[in-house]
Amino acid sequence: MNQLTKRDLFKVKVNIPWDIVGIMKKYPLEVFIGGGFIRSIVAGEKSSDIDLFVSTSIIAEEISEILMSKRAGARKHVSKNAITILSPPRTPIQIITRWMFSTPEAMINSFDFTISQAAVWMEVIPSIETNGESTDAKEVKSIASLISQDFYPDLAAKRLVYTHPNRIEDVGGSLMRVIKFLKRGYNIQVHALAGTIARIISSLDSRKCGDDEMQQATVLAGILREVDPLLIIDGQDFVKEEDIDTYYNEVGV
């Protein structure tokens, strides 16, 4: 595992909405931003939403209530996969509830493509301050990052590499994301595409499909579905690099 470059971590930091920064500060090491938001920022693309991954369902519900109270006119949508907070024109927030993670490594390993294997979170760093003859121990919160070793090279090449994650999922989701990425100019090699198809084939019930091609197509169409294709973009207050320390001090980070 590697980390984001200093420049890319800066870009991610200044694009995280203020209320999400506050939540990360409140729940250090328990709330992770992962996947598409980070990829979009690093690649210079528009982010469609922010996925928050949490360690417990209790934290997921608490976060949703915080966001509902802070975002004027917010609406909450609950699905089997996530709690989605919508408050146009703000960026939609998806609090993922289908999968819970206690470490960023576990979260990254669950992603189906290497270009999504990225995470940022708030960590607590012990610090000692010396003031004259007295020494005080304190804690400093700082945003940390983690990426897979293939994140940067595959993103630079706009290459989709399937990771064969071991997770419970809608098996057609990865193939649907392939279609989405291809429309954005990404490419996929035969072996990686075969992997996404193999995941679907492994789920087919031959007793329901039989040898009838039309019946097989009907079953496959039911499998191929994509969740929450949201396209609302957040309005951001842009911060100069030399002002980043002031920016985070103002939100207590």
N, C-alpha and C positions, 0 to 999 in steps of 0.2 A: 504493500500500500504506500501511496505517496500523498503529498499535500498540494493544494492549489498554489500557484506562484503568488508572490506578494502582490503583484499588479492585479491578477484575477480575483484574489481574495478581497482586495479593496473594492473592485467593481461590484462584487456580490454584496459586500457590506452596505454600500450606499444605495443599493436597489432594494434592500429589505425594508418594508414599510415600518414606520415607527412603532405601531402597536404590536407587530410581530417581534421586533427587537425587545420590547418590554416583556413579552411572554417568554422569550428565550432567556431573559435575565431572571425571571421569576422561577423558571424550571430548568436550571442548568443541568446538562447531562441527561435530561429526560425528554427534551423536544429537539427534533432534528429536521432541518430543511434538506430535502434530497431530490435528486433526479432532474426533471425537466427545467425547473427554474434556474438551477445552477448552470446546466448545459446552455440554456438560452443566453444567459448573461455572458458567459465565456465566449460563445460563438458569435455574439453580436446580433442575436435574433430577438424577436419580441416574445416575452413570456406570457402564456395564456392564463396561468394560475400558479399558486404556490402550494406545494404539497408539504404538510407537516406530519411527521411521523413521531409517535409518542410511545412511552414505555407502558402505560396503563390506560384502560378505558375511562377511569376516573379523571385522569388528566385531560383526556380528549374532551370530555363533557365540560370540564372547568374552562378549558380554552375557548370552546364554542360560546360559553356564556360571557366571557370577557370580551370577545370580539363583537358579539351582539350588542353589548352595552356601549362599546366604543365607536362603532360604525353606524352613522345615522342612516335610518331606513333599511337596515340590514335584514335579510331574509335567510332562514336556515332550512336547508334541505338535507334530509337524512336518508341514506341508501345503505345497502348491505356492505358497501366498501368504505364509505366516508361520510363525515359531516361536512357539508359544503356551506360556506358563508358567502352570500351574494350581496353586494352593496355597490352597484354601478355608480360612478365609473372606476371604483377601486378594484384592484386585482382580486378575483375570487380566491378564497382560501379553502383548501381541502384538507381536513384533518382525517388522516387515514385511520380507519378503525378495524379493517379486516386483518391487518398484520401489525403486531406490536413488537417493538425492538428496544432492548436495553443498552445496546451499543451501536455506534455508527458502522462498525465492521459488519455486524449482522445485517443491518439495513442494506448496505451497499451490495452484499452478496446475494440479496434477494432480487435485485434488479435484473431485467432480462436482456439488456444491451449495455455494452461497455461504455457507450457515450452517456449513459444515465448514472453510472456508478460514481456519484459524487455526493458529499454531505457536508453541511456546516452546522455547528451547534455552539452553545455557550459552555465553556469550561471554567472551572474555578482553579485559580493558581495561587498557592500559598505565597505570601510575601512578608518580608520583615523590614520594618522601617526603624532606623536609628535616629533618635532625636536627643542630641546631647548625651546624657548618661543612660537614658531609658531606651529600651528596645520593645517595640510593639509588633505583635504578629497580626496580620490582616489578610483578607482574601480579596483577590482581584479577579473580576470576571472578564473573559476575553473570548472572542469568537475564533473557533478552531475549524480546520477543514480536513477532509480525507477523501482521496480519490483512488481508483484502481490504477495499476501501472499502465493499463492500456487506454485510459480515458483520453489523455492528450493526443497520442498518435492517431487513434481512431476518429476523434472529433476533427482533427486537422484534415484528415482524408475524407471526412463525411462518410465514414464507413460503418455499417451496421454489423456488429459481431454479436451473435446470440450466445448467452452465457449458460443456457440450460439450468435455470435456477430451480432449486428444490423447494417448492412452495405450493400452497393451495391457491388456485387461481381459476379465472375463466380462461380455459385453454386457448381460446381463439384471440385473446387480447393481444398477444405479441404479434400475430400476423396482421391484425388491424393496425397496430402501430407501425409496422413495416410500410403499409400503404400510406399512412400519414407522413412518414419520413421521406418516402420516395417523392411525394409531391413537393417536399421542401428541398429537393436536390440531393438527398443522401443516396447512397448506393449500398447494395448488399450482394455478397458473393453466394454462389450456389450452395455451399456447405451450410452457411448460416441460415439461408432461406429454408433449406431442407430441415434444419433443426426446429424451426417454428412450425413447419407442417407436420413433422413427426410428433410434436407435442399434441396436436389435434388428433392425428390418427390413433394415438395411444388411448384416446378417450372414447373413440367410437364403439358403439355396441353393435356388433355384427348381426345380432338377432333383430335389431330395429332397422338396420340399413339393408341387410341382405345384399343381393347382387344388382338391385335396381339402381341405375345411375341417378335417376330423378329423385328417388327417395334418399339416396346418399347426399345429394345436393341440398335437399330440404333440411336434413339433419345438420349438415355443415353450416348452412345459413343461420340456423339457430345458435350455433356455437360462436360464429363470428360476430361479435358485438363489441362496441367500444363504449366506455363509460365517461360521461361528462365532458364532451368535446367543447369546452368553454373557450371563448375568444375575446373576453373583455380584458382591456389593458389598464393597469393602474397608472394614475398620474403621479409622477415622482418629482421630488425636490432634489435637483442635482447638486452635488457637493464637490468642490475642488479637492484634489488630493491633499494639498497642504492644510486643508481645514478638517480633515477626517477626525483628528483627535478631539477638536471642539465639538464636532457633530455627535460623537459617541459620549462625550462627557455630559452633554445636555440631556441625554436619555439615561444617564447613570451607568454607562458601560465603560 
